[in-house]
Amino acid sequence: MAHTTEKIRRRYDRIAPLFSKMDRMVSDKYRAELIRHAHGEVLEVGVGTGANLKFYPADVKVTAIDFSPRMLSYAQARVNKSPANIRLLQMDVQHLQFDDNSFDTVVSTCVFCSVPDPITGLREIHRVLKPSGHLLMIEHMLSDHLPIALVLHLLNPFTVRLTGANVNRRTMDNLRIAGFAIQEMRYIALSDVFRLIVATPNK
Ligand SMILES: C[S@@+](CC[C@H](N)C(=O)[O-])C[C@H]1O[C@@H](n2cnc3c(N)ncnc32)[C@H](O)[C@@H]1O
């Protein structure tokens, strides 16, 4: 797993300059809507080039992590444009270096397509979220519609090779396996592929 993680990390380092120009794969409308629910101590995982940072309000304290130093260097340029207090750290979501029950909110947008072991990553988020905390996500995943699912399965080897991202992850199942209850789930783009999710930890 360490080898796979390192391979994917290097892939994101490589595509960071390109990604910084196309991180609009999720519209600002949905990013703003998601981040509006963030409060208190916030952890953003897989912050990438920092597309969500400008939406955090001034009264939250944000710790934003990513395992790609190059992605973080692009995010650094956006830190000062946010009203919130933000610190960036290089870290793997599969091995979070935070105490149990540390955060009120965890944010993840388009990250769990590429985390090598998504259930381990989600269990780590579950561990560091307070029992009263919320996980706010926008993720793309395998469609429940057979024709779309077949296309995504066929595309998956190519997307993994090119970008490190899987397009056929069963993220709703993974959330439940990791101990989350789904409070809200909305389809926001490409039929049911892109979803906005609010989940709470069963603790
Ligand atoms: C598709 S980008 C999305 C970036 C950003 N969240 C956004 O919405 O624009 C996925 C990001 O997740 C990061 N990532 C993937 N696996 C990770 C892991 N195991 N730990 C930390 N970051 C990870 C990648 O480096 C990349 O920056």
The ligand as a MOL file (V3000), in Angstrom:
LIG
                    3D

  0  0  0     0  0            999 V3000
M  V30 BEGIN CTAB
M  V30 COUNTS 27 29 0 0 0
M  V30 BEGIN ATOM
M  V30 1 C -8.8700 15.6200 -7.7620 0
M  V30 2 S -7.9100 16.4750 -6.5690 0 CHG=1
M  V30 3 C -9.1410 17.4620 -5.7250 0
M  V30 4 C -8.5460 18.6640 -5.0350 0
M  V30 5 C -9.5350 19.5800 -4.2910 0
M  V30 6 N -10.1240 18.8990 -3.1620 0
M  V30 7 C -10.5950 20.1130 -5.2060 0
M  V30 8 O -11.7960 19.9160 -4.9330 0
M  V30 9 O -10.2540 20.7890 -6.2080 0 CHG=-1
M  V30 10 C -7.5560 15.1980 -5.3590 0
M  V30 11 C -6.5790 15.6730 -4.3140 0
M  V30 12 O -6.5330 14.6700 -3.2690 0
M  V30 13 C -5.1860 14.5050 -2.8970 0
M  V30 14 N -5.0470 13.1640 -2.3070 0
M  V30 15 C -5.3040 11.9640 -2.9080 0
M  V30 16 N -5.0440 10.9590 -2.0700 0
M  V30 17 C -4.6190 11.5210 -0.9020 0
M  V30 18 C -4.1780 10.9830 0.3420 0
M  V30 19 N -4.0970 9.6600 0.5370 0
M  V30 20 N -3.8510 11.8390 1.3350 0
M  V30 21 C -3.9020 13.1900 1.1200 0
M  V30 22 N -4.2720 13.7630 -0.0490 0
M  V30 23 C -4.6340 12.9340 -1.0590 0
M  V30 24 C -4.3960 14.6910 -4.2050 0
M  V30 25 O -3.0380 15.0080 -3.9960 0
M  V30 26 C -5.1600 15.8520 -4.8390 0
M  V30 27 O -4.6520 17.0980 -4.4570 0
M  V30 END ATOM
M  V30 BEGIN BOND
M  V30 1 1 1 2
M  V30 2 1 2 3
M  V30 3 1 2 10
M  V30 4 1 3 4
M  V30 5 1 4 5
M  V30 6 1 5 6
M  V30 7 1 5 7
M  V30 8 2 7 8
M  V30 9 1 7 9
M  V30 10 1 10 11
M  V30 11 1 11 12
M  V30 12 1 11 26
M  V30 13 1 12 13
M  V30 14 1 13 14
M  V30 15 1 13 24
M  V30 16 1 14 15
M  V30 17 1 14 23
M  V30 18 2 15 16
M  V30 19 1 16 17
M  V30 20 1 17 18
M  V30 21 2 17 23
M  V30 22 1 18 19
M  V30 23 2 18 20
M  V30 24 1 20 21
M  V30 25 2 21 22
M  V30 26 1 22 23
M  V30 27 1 24 25
M  V30 28 1 24 26
M  V30 29 1 26 27
M  V30 END BOND
M  V30 END CTAB
M  END
